[in-house]
Amino acid sequence: MPLHLLFPLFSSVVFVLGMMLVKRGTTLGVSPWTGTFLGNAWLALFWSVPAFLNGTVAPTEAWGQAAVIGGLFVLGQLFTYLAFQFGDVSVATPVFGVKVLMVALLVSALAGEAVPGRVWIASALATVGVILVQSSGSRSPKSNDSDHPSATSRFGLTIGMALLAAFCLSLFDVLLKKWGTQWNSREFLPVAFAVTGILSCGFLPWVDRPKNMMQLKALRWIVPGTMLMAMQAVSMSWSLSTYGDATRINIVYALRGLWGVLLAWGTARYFAANEAFLAPGVMLRRLTGAVLLTVAVVVALV
């Protein structure tokens, strides 16, 4: 495996760990706007360091491209946090696996290249995987509100938000591959993520105050969780802007769907997650869907 694919492999694990911490924080009452703002703020602060050390950023003709990329990232992050606000880690994370196929199709469309037959096979497998995850239901019979109408609607919102996040971040990846490789990554990325930081300030009216998060006992979950989310985003954005190779990078990154189900299932009681109340059959269907999405990844890679 090429060494640059270790970056998305690292990100795939850190993403799940970060979102499990964030999910615990939102369960305690923290809003998804808070997670989005903090995650993007950490990114903006991190990428300000190389800009300060270099004493320069990308030239002004690159700023328009950086602004588009930064805006797409903000939307993708917001839909990601909303997906986990509405539903379980073991539901939303496998659905993100379709991102690799969206990236392949967008790369093909923007570059005018033919889509290989294996990508269509992978698309079919991924579709079946998503259907299996969706058919697993929002709750098990053990849960108190398994038949509550809002449970089904929230489950559908989880799928919808995850697909919107996957699309926005797929377009982000493709444009970062196309534009980011034209410039020095240490100069281009600080501008792009400065835009994310500025745009995220628009969420401040809905961001929870530190005192409120301390009262909710959520600060110890949301802060490290958003830091981990920023860390995995740094790894992904660096690999995309430096090496390109968006399709294969996303193929490896899609393994987070498998980690998402396994880790959420194994640590559900510690994080007081909904997976702790789900029947084994429900989690097995989600795991089967995640495995199919992983097989789709392998097919697309081969």
ZIHUVEN-V55386 format. One record per residue. N is the residue number from 1. RES is the residue in three letters. PSI is psi in whole degrees, -180 to 180 (999 if undefined). Layout:
N & RES & PSI
N & RES & PSI
This chain:
1 & MET & 130
2 & PRO & 141
3 & LEU & -31
4 & HIS & -15
5 & LEU & -7
6 & LEU & -26
7 & PHE & -53
8 & PRO & -28
9 & LEU & -45
10 & PHE & -45
11 & SER & -35
12 & SER & -36
13 & VAL & -45
14 & VAL & -35
15 & PHE & -48
16 & VAL & -44
17 & LEU & -43
18 & GLY & -44
19 & MET & -28
20 & MET & -39
21 & LEU & -44
22 & VAL & -42
23 & LYS & -39
24 & ARG & -41
25 & GLY & -42
26 & THR & -31
27 & THR & -32
28 & LEU & -8
29 & GLY & -1
30 & VAL & 140
31 & SER & 153
32 & PRO & -23
33 & TRP & -35
34 & THR & -47
35 & GLY & -43
36 & THR & -46
37 & PHE & -49
38 & LEU & -45
39 & GLY & -44
40 & ASN & -32
41 & ALA & -42
42 & TRP & -41
43 & LEU & -46
44 & ALA & -41
45 & LEU & -42
46 & PHE & -47
47 & TRP & -9
48 & SER & -22
49 & VAL & -54
50 & PRO & -32
51 & ALA & -40
52 & PHE & -43
53 & LEU & -39
54 & ASN & -27
55 & GLY & 14
56 & THR & 158
57 & VAL & 179
58 & ALA & 150
59 & PRO & 161
60 & THR & -27
61 & GLU & -15
62 & ALA & -9
63 & TRP & -35
64 & GLY & -44
65 & GLN & -42
66 & ALA & -36
67 & ALA & -42
68 & VAL & -46
69 & ILE & -44
70 & GLY & -40
71 & GLY & -42
72 & LEU & -38
73 & PHE & -41
74 & VAL & -46
75 & LEU & -45
76 & GLY & -42
77 & GLN & -41
78 & LEU & -47
79 & PHE & -32
80 & THR & -49
81 & TYR & -34
82 & LEU & -38
83 & ALA & -43
84 & PHE & -22
85 & GLN & -42
86 & PHE & -31
87 & GLY & -170
88 & ASP & 155
89 & VAL & -38
90 & SER & -8
91 & VAL & -52
92 & ALA & -42
93 & THR & -45
94 & PRO & -35
95 & VAL & -32
96 & PHE & -16
97 & GLY & -23
98 & VAL & -9
99 & LYS & -38
100 & VAL & -36
101 & LEU & -37
102 & MET & -41
103 & VAL & -45
104 & ALA & -43
105 & LEU & -39
106 & LEU & -40
107 & VAL & -43
108 & SER & -44
109 & ALA & -44
110 & LEU & -29
111 & ALA & -8
112 & GLY & 25
113 & GLU & 153
114 & ALA & 144
115 & VAL & 121
116 & PRO & 151
117 & GLY & -35
118 & ARG & -28
119 & VAL & -38
120 & TRP & -38
121 & ILE & -44
122 & ALA & -37
123 & SER & -42
124 & ALA & -43
125 & LEU & -42
126 & ALA & -38
127 & THR & -44
128 & VAL & -39
129 & GLY & -44
130 & VAL & -40
131 & ILE & -41
132 & LEU & -43
133 & VAL & -43
134 & GLN & -38
135 & SER & -10
136 & SER & -14
137 & GLY & 161
138 & SER & -26
139 & ARG & 161
140 & SER & 166
141 & PRO & -18
142 & LYS & -21
143 & SER & 152
144 & ASN & -27
145 & ASP & 38
146 & SER & -28
147 & ASP & 8
148 & HIS & 132
149 & PRO & -36
150 & SER & -24
151 & ALA & -43
152 & THR & -42
153 & SER & -38
154 & ARG & -35
155 & PHE & -43
156 & GLY & -38
157 & LEU & -37
158 & THR & -48
159 & ILE & -46
160 & GLY & -46
161 & MET & -39
162 & ALA & -40
163 & LEU & -40
164 & LEU & -42
165 & ALA & -43
166 & ALA & -40
167 & PHE & -48
168 & CYS & -43
169 & LEU & -26
170 & SER & -46
171 & LEU & -38
172 & PHE & -48
173 & ASP & -45
174 & VAL & -44
175 & LEU & -33
176 & LEU & -38
177 & LYS & -42
178 & LYS & -45
179 & TRP & -38
180 & GLY & -36
181 & THR & -11
182 & GLN & -17
183 & TRP & 168
184 & ASN & 125
185 & SER & -39
186 & ARG & -14
187 & GLU & -32
188 & PHE & -46
189 & LEU & -37
190 & PRO & -36
191 & VAL & -46
192 & ALA & -44
193 & PHE & -16
194 & ALA & -37
195 & VAL & -43
196 & THR & -41
197 & GLY & -42
198 & ILE & -47
199 & LEU & -36
200 & SER & -20
201 & CYS & -21
202 & GLY & -16
203 & PHE & -7
204 & LEU & -38
205 & PRO & -23
206 & TRP & 3
207 & VAL & 134
208 & ASP & 140
209 & ARG & 151
210 & PRO & -39
211 & LYS & -41
212 & ASN & -41
213 & MET & -34
214 & MET & -39
215 & GLN & -35
216 & LEU & -7
217 & LYS & 37
218 & ALA & -10
219 & LEU & -38
220 & ARG & -12
221 & TRP & -45
222 & ILE & -36
223 & VAL & -55
224 & PRO & -32
225 & GLY & -47
226 & THR & -31
227 & MET & -42
228 & LEU & -38
229 & MET & -39
230 & ALA & -39
231 & MET & -44
232 & GLN & -31
233 & ALA & -37
234 & VAL & -46
235 & SER & -44
236 & MET & -47
237 & SER & -36
238 & TRP & -46
239 & SER & -38
240 & LEU & -44
241 & SER & -22
242 & THR & -41
243 & TYR & -12
244 & GLY & -126
245 & ASP & 45
246 & ALA & -38
247 & THR & -51
248 & ARG & -35
249 & ILE & -42
250 & ASN & -28
251 & ILE & -46
252 & VAL & -41
253 & TYR & -29
254 & ALA & -12
255 & LEU & -13
256 & ARG & -25
257 & GLY & -42
258 & LEU & -46
259 & TRP & -37
260 & GLY & -45
261 & VAL & -46
262 & LEU & -47
263 & LEU & -40
264 & ALA & -39
265 & TRP & -44
266 & GLY & -27
267 & THR & 16
268 & ALA & -41
269 & ARG & -36
270 & TYR & -42
271 & PHE & 3
272 & ALA & 43
273 & ALA & 161
274 & ASN & -27
275 & GLU & -23
276 & ALA & -22
277 & PHE & 1
278 & LEU & 144
279 & ALA & 149
280 & PRO & -36
281 & GLY & -36
282 & VAL & -47
283 & MET & -33
284 & LEU & -37
285 & ARG & -40
286 & ARG & -40
287 & LEU & -40
288 & THR & -43
289 & GLY & -41
290 & ALA & -38
291 & VAL & -42
292 & LEU & -40
293 & LEU & -37
294 & THR & -40
295 & VAL & -40
296 & ALA & -39
297 & VAL & -47
298 & VAL & -42
299 & VAL & -45
300 & ALA & -36
301 & LEU & -43
302 & VAL & 999
